[in-house]
Amino acid sequence: MEPKIHTLFEPVTGTWQYVVADEKTKDAVIIDSVLDYDKETGKVSTHSADQILDLVADQGYTISKILETHAHADHLTASRYLQNVLAGRQQNAPRPEVCIGQRIRQVQETMSKIYGVPQSDLVDAFDHTFSDNETFAIGSIEARAVHLPGHTPDHLGYIIGSNVFTGDSIFNPDVGSARCDFPGGSATDLYTSMQKLLCLPGHFKLYTGHDYPPDSRDVPIGQHVDGSKAVPFTTVEAQARENKHAKLGTQMEDFVTWRSERDSGLAEPKLLAQAMQVNIRGGRLPTHSSEGFKLTEVPERVAKVVQAAL
């Protein structure tokens, strides 16, 4: 059975957010949501997440799970905000679970030391952590969590029908691949994960976590702030033929050498420190501002649900 897929593009961080539903039962999940944050001003807002909530309400969906593909380094997750708003709205349904892969513990251990996150903030940070190839239901549709390491060690993809929500394990063909220089990242692992995806049936659709499109695209699905267009997916067949970094026939040694050299010259993501501090907490903000994470304006509805205080 195939799900109904809704795509929402967040242009500031180039992130694709997804709502995936069983149209028959109206059960649905949210994948890789964004909590808006301005690093310069310290302002938190919920415009992107509220678009998701509006869509869910308009479609009459009941959200059972809020899924993360990995602990993102480039945006803050809106998972706890969404969870708490939905819990209040879905009166006759269980509270949605915030879920991620089981190897999040490795990322939490590493990043909590770097950013001084107390271990007490990590206890029960997520409601459920998936084991490799664990299955779960979206209404009458079976979904499966698959381990796709490389960009980060905890990285998952979600196979739902003939669709794979790949996060940052593969990008569209003209973008290619993600960096692998975060702690626990591995260009060798990423190559293996990408080839694993490229060996799926050719008609399967690979929905990416980001798109950074050139100005020449004219597909009016999503749009960057500069006016260029973004697309959420390509097929396995197209990726295998066209992915500029890892199409079928690409040798592992060549990919690893190129990716390692490329990563050595990259600056760190602009929201790395802030994203890590929120995302390893499962979507909860720190309790106060710090030198590395300015919080000057947090909406009351956010402060309440993610345990934030100025």
N, C-alpha and C positions, 0 to 999 in steps of 0.2 A: 504494500500500500504506500502511496505517496502522500507526503504532507503538503499543506499550504504554507508557502514561505513568504514572509514579509521582510523587506530589506529597508533599513534606515541608515543613511550615510551621515556620519558626523564629520564635517569638513575640517575642523581645526586640527584634529589628530589623524585625519584620513582613515577613520575606523568604520568598518561595517558592523552594524548591530542587526541582530536577527530575532524575529518572532516566528516560531515554527509550530504549526498546529495540525491537529487532526480535525478536519472540518466537520466530520460526522459527530464526534463527541464534544467538540469545542475545547478539548484539553490542549494546552500549549506550553512551550518553554521559551525562555529568553536566552539568547547567547551573546556574550561579550558586550554588555551595556557600558555606557560612558556617563560618569558624573563630571560635569563641566567645572573646570578650575583654571583660574587666571593666575599664573605664577607671579606676575609683576605686582598685581594688586592684592593677592591673597583671597580673592573672592570665589566662593563656591556657588554654583547655580545648578538648576535641574532641568534646563530647557530640553536637552537631549533625552533624558530619562522620562520627562513628562510626555514627550512625543510617543514613546513606547506605551506609556499608560493610556494615552488617548486612543491609540490603535487597539490595544487590548479591550478597552471599554466599548469602542465602536463595533468590534467584531464579536463581542460577547464571549470572549475566551476566559477560561479559568487557567491560571498559570500554576503548574505543579512544581517546576524547577527553574532556577535561574543559574545558568551554566557559564562557567569560565573555561576557556581553552588553556589558560596558563596565567601566571602572575604577571600581568602586563607591566612593561617598563615605560610606556609612553602615554598612558591615560589612567585616571582613577576609575575604578569600577563603581557603578551605581547599584550594585546588587543588594546591599542592605536597605538602601532607600526604597528601591522597588519592592523588596520583600515586605517591608513594614506597611507601605501604602496598600499593597495588594492584600495583605492579611486583614486589613480593616475593611476592604471592599468585598472580599470573597467570603461572605459570612458562613456559607455552608460547605466550605472546602478547607482542607488542611493548609496550614501556613506553607507557602512555597519554600523549598529547600535551596540553599545556596551551595552549589556543588563545584568541585574541581578534581583534578587527578591526585592520586595518593602520594605522589612524589613532591607535593607541595611542602611537605615537612622538611625536605632537603633545602628547598629555597628559603623557607622561613628561618631555618637554622643559620644559613649563611647571611641573609639580608638583615636579620634582626641584630646581628653583631655589628654589621657595617653602619646601621642607622640607629642603633641604640633602642630598639623596640623591646620592651619588657616581655619576658616569656609569658607572664600572666595574660598579656594581650593576645596571645596566640592560642590559648586553650579554647578549644571548640570554636575556632575562628570560622570554620566551615561546617555546615550541617551534614554534608556527606562527601567523602572522597572516593572516587571511582577506582577500582582495581582495573588492570589491563583487560580489555575485551568484555568488561561488564556490560550487561544489557539492562535496559529500563524501558518503560512504556510511556508513550505519549498518546493517551487514549488507547486506540486499537493498533497503533503503529509501534513496532519495535525499533528502538534506537540502541546504538552500541558505542561505547567509549573506547577509543583506540589510542595507544601510546605513540606519539610522534615526536620524539626528542630531537634536540639539535639546537634550535633557537634558545630553548630553556630545557632543563632536565625534566620538568614536570609536565611538559606540553602534551595536550590531548587533542584529538579530533573527534567529531561526533558524526557517525554514519546513520542517516535517517532516510530510509527508503533508498533511492539511488542518488542521494545527495550527501556530500561530505563537507562539514563545516570545519575548515582546516586551520583556523586561527592563523598563526604566523609560520606554519610548517611549509607552506608554499604560497607564492604570490602569483598574480596573473602573469602570463608569458612575457610581456614586455617589461615587467619589474623583476621577475625571476625568483629571488630568494631573500631570506631575512638574515640579519647579522647573527653571529654565533659566539660573540665575545663576552657575554655575561657569565658570571660564575656558574659552572656546570654545563655551559654550552659546548657544542662540539660540531665542527663542520663535517666530520665523518658521520656523526649521527644524523645530521640534517640531510646529508646526501642519501643515506639509507631510508630515512622517512619519506623524502620526496620520491624516491624510486618506488617505494611501497605504494604510494598514492598513484603513481603513473602505471602501475600494474593492475589497477582496478579496471572494470569494464569501461570501454571507451566512451559510452554514453553517460557515465556518471558525471554529475556536476560537482565541481570543487568550488565551494564558497569561501572566499579568502577573508582574512581578518582585517586587511587594509588594502587600499589601492592608492597609488600615487601616479595618476595618469598624465600622459603628455597632452599638450594643448590640441593635438591633432584629433583626439577622440571626439566623436559626436554622438555618443550613445546617451540619451537623456534620462538616465536612471538616477544617478547621484551626481553631485557636483562639488568640486573644490572651491575654496574661497577665491581662487584666481580665475574661476570660470571654466576650467578644464573639467572634463567629464570622468566619472568613475563607474566601473561596472563591478558587480558583486561576484560573478562566477565565470569560469570557462569550463569546458568539458575535459575529461581525462585525455581524450583523443587530441584535442587542441594543445593541451599542455605537453603531452608526450612529443608532439611534433614541433612545438614552437618555444617552449620555455627557454629563455636565453641563457640560463645558468645550468640547467640540469635536465634538458630533454633526453629522451631515450637515446642511448649511445654515448652520452657523456661519461667519461672515465672518472672514477672517484678521485684519483690522484690529482687530476686537473682541477676538479671542482674544489677540493680541499685547499690546494695551493692558492687558487684565485680568491676564494672566500676568506682565507686567513690573511692574505695580503690586503685585501679590501678592508676587512674589519680593523686592521691595525691603524688605519688612517681615519677612522670615523670618530666624530665627537660623541659624547654620551647623549642619550635622549634628553630633551629639555626638561621633562617632568620625571626623570628617573627617581630622584630622592623622594619626591612626593608620592609618586605612583607606588613605589615599593612599600612605603610606610602604610599606605591604605590597603593595598591589595593583599599583602601577607596577613593583614588583620581581617581578611574576608569582607572588606568594604567598609570598615569602621574608621573614622577619622581619629587622629591623635586627640588627646584631651586638652591640648594647649598648643599654641604656636611655638615654634623653635627657630633657631637660626637657619635650618635647612628646610623649613616648611612653614611659610607665613599663612596665617589664618586671620583675616580681618573682617570678613563678612560671610557668615554661614546662615542660610535661611533657617528659621526656627524648626520647620518641618524636617530639615536635614539634621540639625543638631540633636533633635529628640531621638530620631531613629538610628543614627549611627554613633550615638554616645559622644558627640563632639561638644566642646566648650571653648569659648574664646579665652 
